[in-house]
C-alpha cells in the first residue's frame, strides 16, 4: 500500500510553536505509516521533504503524473481545513486521486463539523 502525507507547516497545534507542531505532525504520521505498513511516496524528485506542505503543489504533481494512491494521510482537520474551505473544488479534485483519507488525530476534532 502506498500513500502521500501532508503536514501543515503554518499552524500551531494546541499552543505549540510552529516547529513543535511540525514535529508532532511528522512523528505521529510516520508512526502510523510504520504501524500500518504504508509506503510514503514522493512524486516530485526535486521535493526537499518526504511530505507535502502545499496542497496546490500536491495537486499539480498528481495531475502531472495522473496516478492514484491508496491513502492521503494528514494529522487533523485543522491541518487541511483552510484549504477545504478556501478551495472546495480543488479539494474535491484532490480527493479523487486517493482511495481513502486518514486523519491521525481525531480526538481534537470531535466537536467540529467536518466537510470532508
Secondary structure per residue as TSV (DSSP state, phi and psi in degrees):
chain	resnum	aa	ss	phi	psi
A	1	X	-	360.0	145.0
A	2	X	E	-131.0	157.8
A	3	X	E	-159.2	166.3
A	4	X	E	-121.1	137.9
A	5	X	E	-118.7	152.0
A	6	X	E	-120.4	133.7
A	7	X	-	-126.5	125.9
A	8	X	-	-86.1	111.6
A	9	X	T	-93.4	13.9
A	10	X	T	-117.2	6.6
A	11	X	-	-113.3	160.8
A	12	X	-	-113.4	123.3
A	13	X	S	-100.8	122.0
A	14	X	T	51.5	40.7
A	15	X	T	79.2	5.5
A	16	X	-	-74.4	161.8
A	17	X	-	-70.0	168.1
A	18	X	H	-60.5	-43.5
A	19	X	H	-64.8	-41.9
A	20	X	H	-65.6	-36.9
A	21	X	H	-66.4	-41.5
A	22	X	H	-63.4	-45.4
A	23	X	H	-61.5	-43.9
A	24	X	H	-59.5	-47.4
A	25	X	H	-61.7	-47.1
A	26	X	H	-65.0	-45.5
A	27	X	H	-64.1	-42.7
A	28	X	H	-64.4	-43.7
A	29	X	H	-69.2	-43.4
A	30	X	H	-63.2	-37.3
A	31	X	H	-63.3	-44.0
A	32	X	H	-62.7	-44.3
A	33	X	H	-58.5	-44.5
A	34	X	H	-65.6	-45.7
A	35	X	H	-63.0	-35.4
A	36	X	H	-97.4	2.6
A	37	X	T	58.9	44.7
A	38	X	-	-103.5	130.4
A	39	X	E	-88.8	122.6
A	40	X	E	-75.8	132.6
A	41	X	-	-110.1	138.7
A	42	X	-	-115.3	117.7
A	43	X	-	-78.6	-38.8
A	44	X	-	-97.9	115.9
A	45	X	T	-65.5	-16.1
A	46	X	T	-94.9	1.5
A	47	X	-	-66.9	133.6
A	48	X	S	-76.5	-33.1
A	49	X	S	-116.5	164.7
A	50	X	S	-74.0	-17.8
A	51	X	S	-114.5	166.5
A	52	X	B	-97.2	143.6
A	53	X	S	-125.0	-2.9
A	54	X	-	-127.2	109.0
A	55	X	H	-58.7	-33.8
A	56	X	H	-63.5	-39.5
A	57	X	H	-66.1	-40.5
A	58	X	H	-62.0	-47.1
A	59	X	H	-61.3	-40.9
A	60	X	H	-59.4	-48.5
A	61	X	H	-65.5	-38.1
A	62	X	H	-64.3	-43.1
A	63	X	H	-64.6	-40.4
A	64	X	H	-63.8	-44.4
A	65	X	H	-81.5	-26.7
A	66	X	T	51.9	54.6
A	67	X	-	-135.4	150.1
A	68	X	-	-109.3	161.9
A	69	X	E	-130.3	162.8
A	70	X	E	-69.2	-47.5
A	71	X	E	-135.0	144.5
A	72	X	E	-116.0	118.2
A	73	X	E	-113.9	132.7
A	74	X	E	-144.2	162.1
A	75	X	S	-74.2	-53.1
A	76	X	-	-154.1	169.4
A	77	X	H	-58.4	-36.3
A	78	X	H	-55.9	-33.1
A	79	X	H	-69.9	-28.7
A	80	X	H	-116.8	-8.7
A	81	X	H	-63.4	-35.1
A	82	X	H	-60.5	-44.2
A	83	X	H	-65.5	-42.6
A	84	X	H	-58.3	-48.7
A	85	X	H	-80.7	-26.1
A	86	X	H	-84.4	-35.0
A	87	X	-	-130.4	65.8
A	88	X	H	-61.0	-36.2
A	89	X	H	-67.4	-42.0
A	90	X	H	-67.1	-33.4
A	91	X	H	-61.9	-43.1
A	92	X	H	-64.8	-39.1
A	93	X	H	-65.0	-44.1
A	94	X	H	-58.9	-43.9
A	95	X	H	-61.1	-29.4
A	96	X	T	-68.0	-14.9
A	97	X	T	-90.0	-1.3
A	98	X	E	-128.9	145.4
A	99	X	E	-77.7	-33.5
A	100	X	E	-149.4	143.1
A	101	X	E	-107.5	131.4
A	102	X	E	-121.0	121.0
A	103	X	E	-101.5	122.7
A	104	X	S	-72.4	-51.1
A	105	X	-	-102.6	95.5
A	106	X	-	-90.9	-20.6
A	107	X	G	-64.5	-40.0
A	108	X	G	-72.1	-15.9
A	109	X	G	-108.7	12.5
A	110	X	T	-65.5	-29.8
A	111	X	T	-92.2	6.3
A	112	X	S	-104.1	148.7
A	113	X	-	-77.2	141.0
A	114	X	-	-113.2	138.1
A	115	X	-	-116.4	34.5
A	116	X	-	-96.2	360.0
